[in-house]
Amino acid sequence: MYMCQKIFRFNMATDREKSISKTPPPQKYVSMSNNNNHKSPKPPTLKNKKNNKGQSKLMVKIGKVFALLILPITFGVALYHIHMNYFYLPSIVNTPSKLPKILNDNYFSNVSSETGDYFWGTYRSLCYLGIRARASTSPVFGLIWYTQPSMNVIMPSVRHWCSQSDKMKRYGWIEHDGKTFGVQEIVDDDLLIKTSFVKRPGCCHGGDWSFRVEAETTNPLENDTTYAFIVYVAMDPASDQGFLKPSIKNGKYITKVDGQHPDLGSFSLNFGKASNTVMRNFMAADAVDFALLKEATITGTGFGQYNGGNDASTASFYMQLMGYVPRDHPPTQNPRFLANQYTVIGSTKFDIVYESGSLKRLNKLTGNIFDQELQKRIEEFNQKFEDTFHLKEKMQADVYIEVGKHALSNMLGSMGYFHGSAKVASQYTPQPVPYGPLTLFSTVPSRSFFPRGFLWDEGFHQLLIFQWNSNLTREIIGSWLDLMNVEGWIPREVILGSESEARVPAEFVVQQDKVANPPMFFYIIRMMLNRMNDKSFDKEEIEATQNGLRKFYPRLKAWYSWLNSSQSGHIPGTYRWRGRNGTTDRELNPKTLPSGLDDYPRASHPDEREYHIDLYSWMAFSSKVMVDLAKLFQDKESLPAYETTQFIMGNGPLTFQDLEAEGLFKIISTVEKKKERKKCINKQWLNCKNKENTSLASLNIIMFEKAEKHLNKAYMSLNKAYIIYKRKNDLGRIGKQILVPIRV
């Protein structure tokens, strides 16, 4: 036991000596650390100090470089992002095009030119009778009427704006030349109202005009019915220019209004006497919003007593205008709204005469002079109608001729002048922004339901107007093209001014810049191009047409380019209308308002992979027109692109037959019953009716995959056609940019 302990101690000592012999000699530098288990660092040398100092300088230099280069770049990128997303991109939608305007800013108000004959007109087409000048701040004139209430009626039905709720038997222009006169008939229950408007253009402020109101009861039992007719003039509430000074007789009614306006000069408005008048009253008020003229008139109306004799028992009470309103602050010095009321029993007739202070005249446009001028204009209208449409020459029945006159007259009588700012929006604007001020001269699709300009509707209107008055067509198309923004977008609906906006549901007021409308104007441009080659027209008309097309061309190019880029389809060479609501649960088949064919059946579930053949057709036709325009004006830079686009779209394999051969089919979904009905286009797909368990989503996928496969083949064919065409015609340096206009 003892020997074992001794041997163990000896071995331990030997191992300790070996370990000590391997330990390095102690260093001279002693660490101040109390922890003896850590190795002490080497003492700093002069060389190490220089290296550390150099490294510090390098880091300082790197920091300076970072501060001088990286930080400004980062800051610049951030500023660029802020500028693009919060300033530049949101501003595009309401930035007007920089291209030369077709109609300069003072075109409509420059009455010393050829436009003077059109300065005044029935340009408030939303009213039964509304007159204004083609000037942005023009005063407006109009007619309001109602049947005086009986004992059982507290508030009568007041007529002012054309409205379906008025339940008129009929109303409309029976003769109107769009320039100098118009005759309208209104059947309001048992009252037949005839309004006649005649102009006497001249001098530098549009000349004189008059309108006559003739009312006749059609029911003998209603001959003792009492009616109120109110004629008003209102200054633009957005402007403090000009003034109105009424001449009031006996403090009861207005006989004459003298006024002045920068665009009209001095003028006077004379109120003629009315037959079968019971009493006359007036109203004078401060500026009134044009959208509230009827309401302001009603507000200024009260019940008054009329006594035709000395017996108090024969006294009657009628609704009448109450003079200066409001009573506590009467606008006796500078009224901006004046109204004159005629209260009549049974039939009546009266003239309202506007006279320009700039025009010298031999007689007033009233009475027999009015009759003579009106008859003269009617005869000229009838003669021009026959010379233009040759209906008698074609042996058409008189009833058809009358229908034709009514159709043309209502079209010309629906022309309106609109001024103001539109409300527009894009994906970059969180809220609608104003675009304007804009000016539009256009007809309207419906005076009662759509009393505003619609882009593609206007093209159809011009099919008729262009044959009647080509100058009007050039003005109207030019006015529309001048609405274009910097990207080439034109709003599909144009709602300018409070009066127009008041007639539009709120959800349709804001116009989105991704939404297009069929470019029907290209069809009218085609008619203009054809007229230039028609020898039956005189040289003056051909030159006017060519000058108009030359002004249109730059903006037509921008519009065509925007349509190509913004409405391109998922597959190159296809097109798709934007603006369908893919999330609505209120419609089985969501409407396609931009197409103009609002409720035409399309895919039940809107998707970015839709292909709309109607838009494809519009673009194919427009491409041909652009080729002809480029040739006419020798636009060698754009012509090759338009020619190639026309060739590809006109000769490509994308036809109805190709789509049928692929067996594509429409899907009609009934959401409520969750039942799917499939209509096959090709017999190959007749067995699809047995796929009762196939979901709508999978069927959509099948349809889109088939379409995509087919259109990819079509795209390859388009490229081949392009190469052949390029070689054949030696188009030279075109490159890939040639395909940009068709978005391939």
SEKOL-219237 format. One record per residue (C-alpha): z, x, y negated; residue in one letter. Coordinates in steps of 0.25 Angstrom, whole numbers, plus 2048, in hexadecimal, padded with zeros to 3 digits. Example, Ala and Ser with C-alpha at 12.3 -4.5 7.8 and 13.67 -1.06 7.14 Angstrom:
residues 2
81F831812a
81D837804s
end
This chain:
residues 744
800800800m
80480B7F6y
7F78137FAm
7EE8077F7c
7F48057E9q
7F28137E6k
7E38137EBi
7E18077E2f
7E780D7D6r
7DE8197D8f
7D28117D9n
7D580A7CCm
7D88167C4a
7CA81C7C9t
7C38107C5d
7C98117B7r
7C681F7B5e
7B781C7B9k
7B78117AFs
7BD81A7A4i
7B38257A6s
7A781B7A4k
7AD816797t
7A681B78Ap
7AE823780p
7B581B775p
7AD819768q
7B181E75Bk
7AF811754y
7BB808757v
7BA7F9756s
7C47F174Em
7C47E6758s
7D07E4760n
7C87E076Cn
7C67ED775n
7BD7E677Fn
7B17E5775h
7A87F1772k
7A97F6764s
79B7F775Dp
795804758k
79980874Bp
78D806740p
78481173Et
77B814731l
76F81173Ak
77580373En
778800730k
76A80272Bk
7657FA736n
76E7EE733n
76A7EF724k
75B7EF728g
75D7E3731q
7657DC725s
7597DF71Ck
74F7D9726l
7577CC728m
7587CB719v
7497CD718k
7467C3723i
74F7B971Bg
7477BB70Fk
73A7B9716v
7407AC71Cf
7457A770Fa
7377AB708l
72E7A5713l
73479D71Di
73D794714l
73279170Ap
72978D716i
73378471Bt
73677E70Ef
72777D70Bg
725776719v
73076C716a
72B769708l
71D76770Ey
72375D718h
72A75670Di
71E756704h
71575170Fm
71E746715n
725741709y
71A7436FEf
70C746702y
70A73E70El
711731709p
7097326FCs
6FB732703i
6FB723706v
6FC7206F7n
6F472B6F1t
6E67266EDp
6D972D6F1s
6D57386E8k
6C67346EAl
6BE72F6DEp
6C17206DBk
6B67176DDi
6BB70E6D2l
6C27156C7n
6D07116C2d
6CA7086B7n
6BE7036BEy
6C36F56BEf
6C86F46B0s
6BC6FB6AAn
6B66EE6A6v
6AB6F569Ds
6A46F96AAs
69D6F06B4e
6AA6EC6BAt
6AD6E46ADg
6A76D76B4d
6B16D86BEy
6BD6DB6B5f
6C36CD6B6w
6C36C46C2g
6CA6BB6CCt
6D16C86D1y
6DE6C26D5r
6D86BC6E2s
6E66B86E7l
6E76AD6DDc
6E06A06DDy
6DB6A56CFl
6DF6B26CAg
6D86BB6C0i
6DA6C96BCr
6D26D56B7a
6CF6E26BFr
6DA6EA6B7a
6E66EF6BDs
6F06E86B3t
6E76DC6B0s
6EE6CF6ACp
6EC6C46B7v
6E86B56B5f
6EA6AA6BFg
6EC69B6C2l
6F86946C8i
6F96856CBw
70167B6D2y
70366C6D3t
70E6676CAq
71A6636D3p
71C6546D6s
72A64E6D8m
72B6536E6n
7266616E3v
72F66B6DDi
7276786DEm
7176766DEp
70E67F6E6s
70968A6DBv
6FB6906DEr
6F869E6D9h
6F56A86E4w
6EB6A46EFc
6F46A06FBs
6F3699708q
700692706s
6FA68A6FBd
6F1683705k
6E56826FCm
6DA679702k
6D16846FDr
6CE68E6F2y
6C46996EFg
6B969E6E6w
6AC6956E8i
6A569E6DEe
6A86AC6DAh
69F6B86D6d
6AA6C36D5g
6A66C66C7k
6A56BB6BDt
6AA6AE6C2f
6B16A66CEg
6B36976D1v
6BE6936DBq
6C36866E1e
6D16846E5i
6D56776EDv
6E46756ECd
6E86686F3d
6E265D6EAd
6DE6676DEl
6D166E6DDl
6D267A6D4i
6C56816CFk
6C768F6C8t
6BB6956C1s
6BB6A36BCf
6B06A96B3v
6AF6B76ACk
6A76BB6A0r
6A76CA6A1p
6A56D3695g
6AA6DE68Cc
6B56E8690c
6C06DF696h
6B96D66A0g
6B56CB697g
6BA6BD698d
6BD6B36A3w
6C26A56A5s
6C669C6B1f
6C668D6B2r
6D06856BAv
6CB6776BFe
6D466E6C7a
6D16616CDe
6D86586D6t
6D16546E2t
6DA6486E6n
6D963C6DCp
6E76396DFl
6EB6476D9e
6E56456CCn
6F36446C5d
6F86506CCt
6FD65A6C2t
6FA6696C4y
6FE6766BDa
6F46816BAf
6FA68E6B5i
6F169A6B0v
6F86A76ADy
6F66B56A8v
6FF6C06ACa
6FF6CF6A8m
7016DA6B2d
7106DC6B4p
70F6EA6B7a
7096ED6A9s
70E6EB69Bd
7006EC696q
6FA6E068Eg
7006D3689f
6FE6C4689l
7006BB67Dk
6FF6AC67Fp
6FC6A2675s
705696678i
703688673k
70F68066Fn
717689677g
712682684k
705688689y
6FC694687i
6EE692681t
6EA6A1681k
6EF6AF685v
6EB6BB67Dd
6ED6C8685g
6EA6D7685q
6E96E1691h
6E46EF691p
6D96EC69Cd
6D56DF696l
6D76E1687g
6DA6D567Fs
6D86C7685f
6DB6B8684s
6DE6AD68Fl
6DB69F68An
6E1693692f
6D8687690g
6DC678691k
6DD67169Ea
6D96636A0s
6E46596A5n
6EF6626A0t
6FD65C69Fv
703668699m
702677697r
70D682698n
70E691698f
71669C69Dm
7196AA698a
7206B569Fa
7226C46A1d
71A6CC6ABa
7196C66B8v
7166CD6C5d
7086C86CAf
70E6C46D7a
7176BB6D1l
70E6B36C7l
7106A66CEk
71F6A86CFe
7206AB6C1a
71869F6BDt
7216966C5i
72E69C6BFt
7296996B2g
72668A6B5t
73067F6B3g
72F6706B2f
72B66A6A5g
72965C69Fq
71C65669By
71B649693n
70D643691g
712639688g
71F634680n
72562D68Cd
72F636693a
72D62E69Fs
71F6346A1t
7246426A0a
72064B6ACs
7266586B1f
71D6646B4y
71F6726B8m
71B67B6ADq
71B6896A8l
72868B69Fm
722695694g
7296A2692y
7316A769Ev
73B6AB69Fp
7416A2695r
74C6AC691d
7436B768Eh
7356B168Bp
72A6BB68Ap
7246B667Dt
71F6C3678q
7186CA684n
7166C0690p
70F6C669Cr
70D6B96A4f
7076AD69El
7046A06A5a
6FE6936A0n
7006856A7q
6F76796A7y
6FD66D6ADt
6F26636B0v
6F16556B7i
6E66546C1g
6D965C6BEs
6D86676B4t
6CF6726AEk
6D267E6A5f
6CC68B6A1d
6D369969Fi
6CC6A3697v
6CE6B2696y
6C76B968Be
6C66C8689s
6C96CD67Bg
6BE6D767Ds
6B26CD67Fl
6AB6C6674k
6A76B8679r
69F6AC673l
6A76A167Bn
6B36A0684k
6B169F693l
6B7691694t
6B2683694g
6A2681695n
6A0690693i
6A96926A0f
6A06886A7d
69368F6A3q
69869D6A7e
69D6986B4l
6916906B8q
68869C6B4k
6916A56BEr
69069B6C9i
68169B6C8e
6806AA6C8e
6896AA6D4f
6816A16DCn
6746A86D9q
67A6B66DDk
6806B06EAf
6726AB6EEe
66B6B86EAd
6766C06F2t
6776B86FFf
66A6AF6FFh
6716A3705l
6686996FFk
65C6A2703e
6616A2711k
662693711m
671692713q
677685711a
67F682704d
68C68170Bv
68A690710y
686694702i
69368E6FCe
69B695707v
6956A2704g
6986A16F5k
6A669D6F8h
6A86A9701a
6A26B36F7l
6AA6AD6EBs
6B76AE6F3n
6B46BC6F6m
6B16C06E8l
6BD6B76E2g
6C66BE6EBs
6C46CC6E4m
6D16D16DEg
6D66DD6D6y
6E36E36DAf
6EB6EE6D4h
6F86F56D8g
6FE6FE6E2s
6FD6FC6F1a
7096FE6FAk
705709705v
70C711710a
70971C71As
711722725q
71772C71By
71C722711t
72971C715p
72771070Bq
71A70A705p
7157116F9v
70D70C6EDp
6FE7106EDy
6F770E6E0g
6F57086D6p
6E87036DDl
6DD6FA6D9t
6D56F16E2l
6CA6E76DFf
6C76E06ECs
6C56D26F2t
6D06CC6FBv
6CF6C6709p
6D76BA705s
6DC6B56F8r
6E86AD6FEs
6EC6B670Af
6E66C4708f
6E56C56F8p
6E36D56F9r
6D96DF6FDg
6D76E270Bf
6CE6EF70El
6C56EA71Aw
6C56DC715d
6BF6E1708e
6B36E7710g
6AF6D9715f
6B16D3708h
6A76DD702q
69C6D970Dl
69A6CC704l
69E6D26F6i
6946DE6F8f
6886D46F9q
68D6CC6EDw
6916D86E3n
6906E66E8s
6976EB6DCn
6A46E36DFl
6A36E96EDt
6A36F76E8r
6AE6F56DFe
6B76EF6EAi
6B46FA6F4i
6B67046E9g
6C46FE6E6s
6C86FE6F4w
6C470D6F6l
6CC7116EAd
6D870C6F1l
6D77186FBm
6E27226FCn
6E17316FDv
6DF73070De
6D472670Cg
6DD71A710w
6DA70C709i
6E570170Bp
6E06F6714r
6E76EB70Be
6E96EE6FCv
6F56E66F5i
6F56EA6E6l
6FE6E36DCg
70A6DA6DEs
7016CD6DEe
6FA6D36EBs
7066D86F1e
70D6CA6F0a
7026C46F9r
7046CE705v
70F6CE70Fp
7196DA70Ea
7156E171Be
7066E2717f
7086E7709v
70A6F670Dv
6FD6FD711q
6FE70871Bq
6F571471Ad
6F1715729k
6EB707729v
6DC705727a
6D36FA726n
6C46F872Bp
6BB700721p
6B26F471Em
6AE6FA711f
6A5703719f
69D6F771Dy
69B6F470Ei
69770270Ci
68C701716r
6876F470Fm
6876FD702m
67F708709l
6756FD70Fn
6736F8701r
66F7056FBm
663705705n
6606F6702d
6546F56F8k
6576E76F5s
6626EC6EBf
65F6F26DEd
6617006DAk
66E6FD6D2e
6756F76DDe
6717036E7i
67670D6DDe
6837056DBa
6857056EAt
6837146EBq
68C7176E0n
69770E6E6g
6957156F4l
6967236EDr
6A371F6E7k
6A87196F4f
6A47256FDy
6B072F6FBp
6BA7246FDr
6B371F709l
6B372D70Fk
6C272D70Da
6C471F713w
6BB72271Fy
6C372F722s
6D0728721w
6CC71D72Bl
6C7728734n
6D4730734s
6DF725733s
6D971B73Dq
6D5725748s
6D8721756g
6E0728761h
6D372D767i
6CA73575Ep
6BE72C759g
6C671F75At
6CD71774Fy
6D970E74Er
6DE705744w
6EC70973Fr
6F66FF73Bg
6F96F7747r
7076F374An
70B6F9758g
7196F5758t
7196E6754t
71E6DC75Dd
7196D0755r
70A6D1759e
7046D1767l
6F86D9761n
6FC6E0754p
6F26DE749k
6E86E9744t
6E86E6736l
6E16F2731p
6D56EF73As
6D36E2732g
6D26DB73Fl
6E16D873Fd
6E36D074Cd
6D86D5754y
6DD6D8762p
6E06E7764r
6EA6EF76Da
6F66E776Es
6FF6F376Ch
6F96FC761p
6F970B764d
6F371775Ee
6E971876Ar
6E270B766e
6D370B762y
6CD701759h
6BE6FF75Ai
6BD6F774Ed
6C2703745l
6B970C74Dy
6AD703749s
6B170373Bw
6B271373Am
6A4714742a
69E70B737f
6A571272Cs
6A071F731s
69171B730k
694716722v
69A72471Em
68E72B724v
68472371Bd
68D72570Fl
68E734711a
67F734712k
67D72C706l
6867366FDf
681742705q
68F746709d
68B751713k
699755715e
69E74871Bs
691743721l
69274B72Ep
69F746731a
69C73872Fy
68F739737e
69673F743t
6A1734742t
696729741q
68F72F74Df
69B730756i
6A1723752m
69371C753g
68F722760n
69C725767g
69F71F775p
6AB71776Fl
6A5709771t
6AA6FC777f
6A26FE783q
6A970B786d
6B6705784l
6B36FA78Ee
6AE704798a
6BB70A797e
6C26FD79Bg
6CB6FD78Fl
6D26F078Df
6DB6E8783k
6E96E5786i
6EF6D8780i
6FE6D8781s
7076CC780t
7146D277Cv
71C6C577Ee
7196C378Ck
7176D178Fk
70A6CE796k
6FE6D7796e
6F06D2796r
6E56DB797k
6D76D8793k
6CD6E279Ac
6C06E6793i
6BA6EC7A0n
6B96E77AEk
6BF6F47B3q
6CC6F07ADw
6CD6E17B3l
6D76E67BCn
6E16E97B1c
6E46DA7B1k
6EC6DC7BDn
6F56E77B7k
7006DD7B4e
70B6E87B5n
7046F27ACt
70B6F379Fs
7056F2791l
70870078Ea
70170679As
6F56FD798l
6F570278An
6F571078Fi
6EA70D799i
6E170878Em
6E4714784f
6E271E78Fe
6D5718793k
6D0717784a
6D5725782e
6CD72A78Ek
6C172378Ah
6C272777Bl
6C473677Fn
6B7735786k
6B172F77Aa
6B673A771y
6AF74477Am
6A273D778s
6A473C769l
6A674B769n
69974D771k
692743768a
69774B75Cy
692758761i
684753764i
68374C757y
688759750k
67D761757r
672756755k
674755746n
678763743d
68475F73Bl
68976E73Ag
697771736r
69F765739i
6A976A743g
6B5762747k
6B775B73Aq
6AB75373Ci
6B374A746l
6BE74873Cv
6B973B736p
6B9734743i
6C773A747r
6C2740754v
end
